[in-house]
Amino acid sequence: MSPAEQEDSLSSLEDRIQKAVHLVSRLRQERETAVEEAAVARAEADRLAGEVKALQAERNQVRGRIEKLLSTIDQLSAV
């Protein structure tokens, strides 16, 4: 191999290594961003799950009150 060919091969190798380094760096940054977004999404899901539980409890309370009112109305109708 001539010195010029060796220089071209070395230059090509350097370019490929630089591209690989940039790619790895970018992928690490993307992974970090994805992990942060996942944490935010988990927190939001937990918040929404708590909200759903609160709404279900409220619904059950309202249902009980309505059933009590209907029972009272039924007692008035029976008289």
Distance bins in CASP14 RR format, pairs under 12 A and 6 or more apart:
PFRMAT RR
TARGET T0000
AUTHOR 0000-0000-0000
RMODE 2
METHOD distances of the structure
MODEL  1
1 7 0 0 0 0 1 0 0 0 0 0 0
1 8 0 0 0 0 1 0 0 0 0 0 0
1 9 1 0 0 1 0 0 0 0 0 0 0
1 10 0 0 0 0 0 1 0 0 0 0 0
2 8 0 0 0 0 1 0 0 0 0 0 0
2 9 0 0 0 0 0 1 0 0 0 0 0
3 9 0 0 0 0 0 1 0 0 0 0 0
3 10 0 0 0 0 0 1 0 0 0 0 0
4 10 0 0 0 0 0 1 0 0 0 0 0
4 11 0 0 0 0 0 1 0 0 0 0 0
5 11 0 0 0 0 0 1 0 0 0 0 0
5 12 0 0 0 0 0 1 0 0 0 0 0
6 12 0 0 0 0 0 1 0 0 0 0 0
6 13 0 0 0 0 0 1 0 0 0 0 0
7 13 0 0 0 0 0 1 0 0 0 0 0
7 14 0 0 0 0 0 1 0 0 0 0 0
8 14 0 0 0 0 0 1 0 0 0 0 0
8 15 0 0 0 0 0 1 0 0 0 0 0
9 15 0 0 0 0 0 1 0 0 0 0 0
9 16 0 0 0 0 0 1 0 0 0 0 0
10 16 0 0 0 0 0 1 0 0 0 0 0
10 17 0 0 0 0 0 1 0 0 0 0 0
11 17 0 0 0 0 0 1 0 0 0 0 0
11 18 0 0 0 0 0 1 0 0 0 0 0
12 18 0 0 0 0 0 1 0 0 0 0 0
12 19 0 0 0 0 0 1 0 0 0 0 0
13 19 0 0 0 0 0 1 0 0 0 0 0
13 20 0 0 0 0 0 1 0 0 0 0 0
14 20 0 0 0 0 0 1 0 0 0 0 0
14 21 0 0 0 0 0 1 0 0 0 0 0
15 21 0 0 0 0 0 1 0 0 0 0 0
15 22 0 0 0 0 0 1 0 0 0 0 0
16 22 0 0 0 0 0 1 0 0 0 0 0
16 23 0 0 0 0 0 1 0 0 0 0 0
17 23 0 0 0 0 0 1 0 0 0 0 0
17 24 0 0 0 0 0 1 0 0 0 0 0
18 24 0 0 0 0 0 1 0 0 0 0 0
18 25 0 0 0 0 0 1 0 0 0 0 0
19 25 0 0 0 0 0 1 0 0 0 0 0
19 26 0 0 0 0 0 1 0 0 0 0 0
20 26 0 0 0 0 0 1 0 0 0 0 0
20 27 0 0 0 0 0 1 0 0 0 0 0
21 27 0 0 0 0 0 1 0 0 0 0 0
21 28 0 0 0 0 0 1 0 0 0 0 0
22 28 0 0 0 0 0 1 0 0 0 0 0
22 29 0 0 0 0 0 1 0 0 0 0 0
23 29 0 0 0 0 0 1 0 0 0 0 0
23 30 0 0 0 0 0 1 0 0 0 0 0
24 30 0 0 0 0 0 1 0 0 0 0 0
24 31 0 0 0 0 0 1 0 0 0 0 0
25 31 0 0 0 0 0 1 0 0 0 0 0
25 32 0 0 0 0 0 1 0 0 0 0 0
26 32 0 0 0 0 0 1 0 0 0 0 0
26 33 0 0 0 0 0 1 0 0 0 0 0
27 33 0 0 0 0 0 1 0 0 0 0 0
27 34 0 0 0 0 0 1 0 0 0 0 0
28 34 0 0 0 0 0 1 0 0 0 0 0
28 35 0 0 0 0 0 1 0 0 0 0 0
29 35 0 0 0 0 0 1 0 0 0 0 0
29 36 0 0 0 0 0 1 0 0 0 0 0
30 36 0 0 0 0 0 1 0 0 0 0 0
30 37 0 0 0 0 0 1 0 0 0 0 0
31 37 0 0 0 0 0 1 0 0 0 0 0
31 38 0 0 0 0 0 1 0 0 0 0 0
32 38 0 0 0 0 0 1 0 0 0 0 0
32 39 0 0 0 0 0 1 0 0 0 0 0
33 39 0 0 0 0 0 1 0 0 0 0 0
33 40 0 0 0 0 0 1 0 0 0 0 0
34 40 0 0 0 0 0 1 0 0 0 0 0
34 41 0 0 0 0 0 1 0 0 0 0 0
35 41 0 0 0 0 0 1 0 0 0 0 0
35 42 0 0 0 0 0 1 0 0 0 0 0
36 42 0 0 0 0 0 1 0 0 0 0 0
36 43 0 0 0 0 0 1 0 0 0 0 0
37 43 0 0 0 0 0 1 0 0 0 0 0
37 44 0 0 0 0 0 1 0 0 0 0 0
38 44 0 0 0 0 0 1 0 0 0 0 0
38 45 0 0 0 0 0 1 0 0 0 0 0
39 45 0 0 0 0 0 1 0 0 0 0 0
39 46 0 0 0 0 0 1 0 0 0 0 0
40 46 0 0 0 0 0 1 0 0 0 0 0
40 47 0 0 0 0 0 1 0 0 0 0 0
41 47 0 0 0 0 0 1 0 0 0 0 0
41 48 0 0 0 0 0 1 0 0 0 0 0
42 48 0 0 0 0 0 1 0 0 0 0 0
42 49 0 0 0 0 0 1 0 0 0 0 0
43 49 0 0 0 0 0 1 0 0 0 0 0
43 50 0 0 0 0 0 1 0 0 0 0 0
44 50 0 0 0 0 0 1 0 0 0 0 0
44 51 0 0 0 0 0 1 0 0 0 0 0
45 51 0 0 0 0 0 1 0 0 0 0 0
45 52 0 0 0 0 0 1 0 0 0 0 0
46 52 0 0 0 0 0 1 0 0 0 0 0
46 53 0 0 0 0 0 1 0 0 0 0 0
47 53 0 0 0 0 0 1 0 0 0 0 0
47 54 0 0 0 0 0 1 0 0 0 0 0
48 54 0 0 0 0 0 1 0 0 0 0 0
48 55 0 0 0 0 0 1 0 0 0 0 0
49 55 0 0 0 0 0 1 0 0 0 0 0
49 56 0 0 0 0 0 1 0 0 0 0 0
50 56 0 0 0 0 1 0 0 0 0 0 0
50 57 0 0 0 0 1 0 0 0 0 0 0
50 58 0 0 0 0 0 1 0 0 0 0 0
51 57 0 0 0 0 0 1 0 0 0 0 0
51 58 0 0 0 0 0 1 0 0 0 0 0
52 58 0 0 0 0 0 1 0 0 0 0 0
52 59 0 0 0 0 0 1 0 0 0 0 0
53 59 0 0 0 0 0 1 0 0 0 0 0
53 60 0 0 0 0 0 1 0 0 0 0 0
54 60 0 0 0 0 0 1 0 0 0 0 0
54 61 0 0 0 0 0 1 0 0 0 0 0
55 61 0 0 0 0 0 1 0 0 0 0 0
55 62 0 0 0 0 0 1 0 0 0 0 0
56 62 0 0 0 0 0 1 0 0 0 0 0
56 63 0 0 0 0 0 1 0 0 0 0 0
57 63 0 0 0 0 0 1 0 0 0 0 0
57 64 0 0 0 0 0 1 0 0 0 0 0
58 64 0 0 0 0 0 1 0 0 0 0 0
58 65 0 0 0 0 0 1 0 0 0 0 0
59 65 0 0 0 0 0 1 0 0 0 0 0
59 66 0 0 0 0 0 1 0 0 0 0 0
60 66 0 0 0 0 0 1 0 0 0 0 0
60 67 0 0 0 0 0 1 0 0 0 0 0
61 67 0 0 0 0 0 1 0 0 0 0 0
61 68 0 0 0 0 0 1 0 0 0 0 0
62 68 0 0 0 0 0 1 0 0 0 0 0
62 69 0 0 0 0 0 1 0 0 0 0 0
63 69 0 0 0 0 0 1 0 0 0 0 0
63 70 0 0 0 0 0 1 0 0 0 0 0
64 70 0 0 0 0 1 0 0 0 0 0 0
64 71 0 0 0 0 1 0 0 0 0 0 0
65 71 0 0 0 0 0 1 0 0 0 0 0
65 72 0 0 0 0 0 1 0 0 0 0 0
66 72 0 0 0 0 0 1 0 0 0 0 0
66 73 0 0 0 0 0 1 0 0 0 0 0
67 73 0 0 0 0 0 1 0 0 0 0 0
67 74 0 0 0 0 0 1 0 0 0 0 0
68 74 0 0 0 0 0 1 0 0 0 0 0
68 75 0 0 0 0 0 1 0 0 0 0 0
69 75 0 0 0 0 0 1 0 0 0 0 0
69 76 0 0 0 0 0 1 0 0 0 0 0
70 76 0 0 0 0 0 1 0 0 0 0 0
70 77 0 0 0 0 0 1 0 0 0 0 0
71 77 0 0 0 0 0 1 0 0 0 0 0
71 78 0 0 0 0 0 1 0 0 0 0 0
72 78 0 0 0 0 0 1 0 0 0 0 0
72 79 0 0 0 0 0 1 0 0 0 0 0
73 79 0 0 0 0 0 1 0 0 0 0 0
END
